[in-house]
Amino acid sequence: MSDIKETDVIYRQHPELALQARIYRNKSNRKQATIIDIHGGAWTYGDRTDNALYHRLLAAADFTTISIDFRHGPDNKHPSAIEDIEAAIEYTRANVDALGGDPERIGLSGSSSGGHLALLAGITTTQKVDYVLALWPVSDPAYRYAYAQRENRTRLVEAHDGYYGSVDDMQAASVQNVLDASAWNQLPPVLIVQSGEDRNVPLEMTTELVRAYQSAGGYLEYAFFPGESHCFGHDPSPATDRFNALIVDFARRHSTN
């Protein structure tokens, strides 16, 4: 995809570090709808360079994709990542001409723990977005924490502890709990993608997310990929081709212009 341009920018300056974003866009002169993507890594690992295939495919489909670094564990605690996502949305709108995007067409995307952050930011931030693409999201950190403990997934348990101060903090960050706790006038449309053989995201957790979003009056679409593993959509395969077409179709339909 030689016609895809990739550049890095600093979108937020903290006293202790500069947060960068990697911008993927094609060479069209048109203003493009924008997707801000939040990487996975159990709130503790990863950076803006993850999942490049996904970002390049979206750029080829006429989306400006902004993959952000954010403050994560173990050096930072919740809700630092949510604050950085809100800053990324604000930065995108303020610099839309330089980025080649459209300030009125901005969605959030996230994979795994990034899917949790995209959902939580999408429903709570004052910087409103058009939609959320929640890819195999860890939507209830406390539920997944208990699951990881039962399954002896030590690395996941340590990552949860690294970003959250306590199980109470995990419960407060649960998308399901946040949805159930309030009345909602308007929620962004959501696409939820679940892998059938996902050892990191229990199916029953995602089923509960679907229930909570519908009960809160939110519009959602749900896509189930049987036989696929966690994060399958970030590697080339026929399933990834179907996944990408699904993402592009949803994002185009729910961009406001």
C-alpha positions as CSV (number, residue, x, y, z in Angstrom):
1,M,0.0,0.0,0.0
2,S,2.5,2.5,-1.2
3,D,-0.1,5.2,-1.5
4,I,-0.6,5.3,2.3
5,K,1.1,8.1,4.1
6,E,2.2,7.5,7.7
7,T,3.4,10.3,10.0
8,D,3.9,10.7,13.7
9,V,2.7,13.7,15.7
10,I,2.6,14.8,19.3
11,Y,-1.0,15.2,20.3
12,R,-0.6,15.8,24.1
13,Q,2.3,17.1,26.2
14,H,2.4,15.9,29.8
15,P,5.2,17.2,32.1
16,E,6.8,13.8,32.1
17,L,6.2,12.6,28.5
18,A,5.0,13.6,25.1
19,L,2.2,11.4,23.8
20,Q,2.4,10.6,20.1
21,A,-0.1,9.4,17.5
22,R,0.6,7.7,14.2
23,I,-1.5,9.1,11.3
24,Y,-2.4,6.8,8.4
25,R,-4.1,8.3,5.4
26,N,-4.2,7.9,1.7
27,K,-3.1,10.5,-0.8
28,S,-6.6,11.7,-1.7
29,N,-7.2,15.5,-1.4
30,R,-10.7,14.9,0.0
31,K,-11.5,15.4,3.6
32,Q,-11.7,11.9,5.1
33,A,-13.7,10.5,7.9
34,T,-11.4,9.9,10.9
35,I,-11.1,6.9,13.2
36,I,-9.1,7.3,16.4
37,D,-7.8,3.9,17.4
38,I,-6.8,2.7,20.9
39,H,-4.4,-0.3,21.0
40,G,-4.8,-3.3,23.2
41,G,-2.4,-4.8,25.7
42,A,-4.3,-5.3,28.9
43,W,-4.0,-1.5,29.7
44,T,-0.2,-2.2,30.3
45,Y,1.5,-3.1,27.0
46,G,1.7,-1.9,23.4
47,D,1.9,1.4,21.6
48,R,0.7,3.3,18.5
49,T,2.6,1.1,16.1
50,D,0.5,-2.0,16.9
51,N,-2.0,-3.3,14.4
52,A,-0.6,-1.5,11.3
53,L,-2.4,-3.8,8.9
54,Y,-5.7,-2.7,10.3
55,H,-4.8,1.0,10.0
56,R,-3.5,0.7,6.5
57,L,-6.6,-1.2,5.3
58,L,-8.8,1.6,6.8
59,A,-6.6,4.3,5.2
60,A,-7.0,2.5,1.8
61,A,-10.8,2.7,2.3
62,D,-10.6,6.5,2.7
63,F,-10.4,6.9,6.4
64,T,-7.8,8.9,8.2
65,T,-6.7,6.6,11.1
66,I,-5.1,8.0,14.2
67,S,-3.4,5.4,16.4
68,I,-2.6,6.9,19.7
69,D,-0.1,6.2,22.5
70,F,-1.7,6.8,26.0
71,R,-0.7,6.6,29.6
72,H,-1.0,3.0,30.8
73,G,0.0,0.7,33.6
74,P,2.0,0.0,35.6
75,D,3.3,3.6,35.8
76,N,-0.2,5.2,35.4
77,K,-3.6,4.3,36.8
78,H,-7.2,4.5,35.6
79,P,-8.6,6.9,34.3
80,S,-5.4,8.3,32.8
81,A,-6.0,6.5,29.4
82,I,-9.6,7.9,29.2
83,E,-8.3,11.4,29.8
84,D,-5.7,10.9,26.9
85,I,-8.4,9.6,24.5
86,E,-10.5,12.7,25.2
87,A,-7.4,14.9,24.5
88,A,-6.8,13.0,21.2
89,I,-10.4,13.7,20.1
90,E,-9.9,17.4,21.0
91,Y,-6.6,17.5,19.2
92,T,-8.1,15.8,16.1
93,R,-10.8,18.4,15.8
94,A,-8.4,21.3,16.4
95,N,-5.9,20.1,13.7
96,V,-8.3,18.6,11.2
97,D,-7.0,20.5,8.2
98,A,-3.4,19.3,8.8
99,L,-4.6,15.7,9.4
100,G,-6.8,15.6,6.3
101,G,-9.8,14.6,8.3
102,D,-13.3,15.9,8.8
103,P,-14.2,17.4,12.3
104,E,-17.8,16.2,12.0
105,R,-16.9,12.6,11.2
106,I,-14.9,11.1,14.0
107,G,-15.3,7.5,15.4
108,L,-13.4,5.5,18.0
109,S,-12.0,2.1,17.6
110,G,-10.3,-0.2,20.1
111,S,-9.0,-3.8,20.3
112,S,-9.2,-5.9,23.5
113,S,-8.5,-3.6,26.4
114,G,-8.4,-0.8,23.9
115,G,-12.0,-1.8,23.0
116,H,-12.9,-1.3,26.6
117,L,-11.3,2.1,26.6
118,A,-13.0,3.1,23.3
119,L,-16.4,2.1,24.7
120,L,-15.9,3.8,28.0
121,A,-14.6,7.0,26.4
122,G,-17.3,6.9,23.8
123,I,-20.2,6.9,26.3
124,T,-18.6,9.2,29.0
125,T,-16.4,11.7,27.3
126,T,-17.6,15.3,26.7
127,Q,-15.9,15.0,23.3
128,K,-18.7,13.3,21.4
129,V,-18.0,10.8,18.6
130,D,-20.2,9.3,15.8
131,Y,-19.7,5.6,16.7
132,V,-17.5,3.1,18.4
133,L,-15.9,0.0,16.9
134,A,-15.4,-2.4,19.9
135,L,-13.2,-5.2,18.8
136,W,-13.2,-8.2,21.2
137,P,-13.5,-5.7,24.0
138,V,-12.6,-6.4,27.6
139,S,-15.8,-4.6,28.6
140,D,-15.8,-5.6,32.3
141,P,-12.3,-5.5,33.8
142,A,-13.5,-7.0,37.1
143,Y,-15.2,-9.9,35.4
144,R,-12.1,-10.6,33.2
145,Y,-9.8,-10.2,36.3
146,A,-11.7,-13.0,38.0
147,Y,-11.7,-15.1,34.8
148,A,-7.9,-14.6,34.5
149,Q,-7.4,-15.7,38.1
150,R,-9.5,-18.9,37.6
151,E,-7.5,-19.7,34.4
152,N,-4.1,-19.0,36.0
153,R,-3.4,-16.3,33.5
154,T,-0.7,-14.7,35.6
155,R,0.3,-12.1,33.0
156,L,-3.2,-10.8,32.6
157,V,-3.7,-10.7,36.4
158,E,-0.6,-8.6,36.8
159,A,-1.6,-6.3,34.0
160,H,-5.0,-5.6,35.6
161,D,-3.2,-4.9,38.9
162,G,-0.8,-2.6,37.0
163,Y,-3.5,-0.3,35.8
164,Y,-6.2,-0.5,38.4
165,G,-5.8,0.3,42.0
166,S,-8.3,-2.3,43.2
167,V,-11.2,-4.6,42.1
168,D,-13.5,-1.7,43.1
169,D,-11.8,0.5,40.5
170,M,-12.2,-2.3,37.9
171,Q,-15.9,-2.5,38.7
172,A,-16.3,1.2,38.4
173,A,-14.7,1.1,35.0
174,S,-17.0,-1.7,33.8
175,V,-18.9,-0.5,30.7
176,Q,-21.8,-2.7,31.7
177,N,-21.9,-1.1,35.2
178,V,-21.7,2.4,33.9
179,L,-24.5,1.8,31.4
180,D,-26.7,0.2,34.1
181,A,-26.1,3.0,36.6
182,S,-27.6,5.9,34.6
183,A,-30.4,6.9,32.3
184,W,-29.0,7.8,28.8
185,N,-30.5,10.2,26.3
186,Q,-28.1,9.4,23.5
187,L,-25.4,6.7,23.0
188,P,-23.1,6.4,20.0
189,P,-23.9,3.5,17.7
190,V,-21.6,0.5,18.5
191,L,-20.2,-2.4,16.5
192,I,-19.1,-5.3,18.7
193,V,-16.9,-8.0,17.3
194,Q,-16.4,-11.2,19.2
195,S,-14.0,-14.1,18.3
196,G,-15.5,-17.6,18.8
197,E,-12.3,-19.1,20.3
198,D,-11.2,-16.1,22.3
199,R,-9.3,-17.2,25.5
200,N,-8.9,-13.5,26.6
201,V,-12.5,-12.3,26.3
202,P,-15.1,-14.7,27.7
203,L,-18.2,-14.9,25.5
204,E,-20.6,-14.4,28.4
205,M,-18.9,-11.1,29.2
206,T,-19.6,-9.8,25.7
207,T,-23.2,-11.1,25.9
208,E,-23.7,-9.1,29.1
209,L,-22.3,-6.0,27.3
210,V,-24.8,-6.5,24.5
211,R,-27.6,-6.7,27.1
212,A,-26.5,-3.6,28.9
213,Y,-26.2,-1.5,25.7
214,Q,-29.6,-2.5,24.5
215,S,-31.2,-1.9,27.9
216,A,-29.7,1.6,27.9
217,G,-31.4,2.3,24.6
218,G,-28.2,2.2,22.5
219,Y,-28.0,1.0,18.9
220,L,-25.6,-1.8,18.3
221,E,-24.6,-4.4,15.8
222,Y,-22.9,-7.6,16.8
223,A,-20.6,-9.8,14.7
224,F,-19.5,-13.2,15.8
225,F,-16.6,-14.9,14.1
226,P,-16.7,-18.7,15.1
227,G,-13.4,-20.5,15.2
228,E,-11.3,-17.3,15.3
229,S,-8.9,-16.4,18.1
230,H,-8.3,-13.2,20.1
231,C,-7.2,-10.3,17.8
232,F,-7.6,-12.4,14.6
233,G,-8.4,-9.3,12.6
234,H,-4.9,-7.9,12.9
235,D,-3.4,-10.6,10.8
236,P,-4.0,-11.5,7.1
237,S,-6.7,-14.1,6.5
238,P,-10.0,-14.6,4.7
239,A,-11.7,-13.9,8.1
240,T,-9.8,-10.6,8.4
241,D,-11.0,-9.7,4.9
242,R,-14.6,-10.2,6.0
243,F,-13.9,-8.3,9.3
244,N,-12.4,-5.3,7.5
245,A,-15.3,-5.1,5.1
246,L,-17.7,-5.2,8.1
247,I,-15.8,-2.4,9.8
248,V,-15.7,-0.2,6.7
249,D,-19.4,-0.6,6.0
250,F,-20.4,0.2,9.6
251,A,-18.1,3.3,9.8
252,R,-19.3,4.6,6.5
253,R,-23.0,4.2,7.5
254,H,-22.5,5.9,10.8
255,S,-20.4,8.9,9.8
256,T,-22.6,11.9,10.0
257,N,-21.8,13.4,6.6
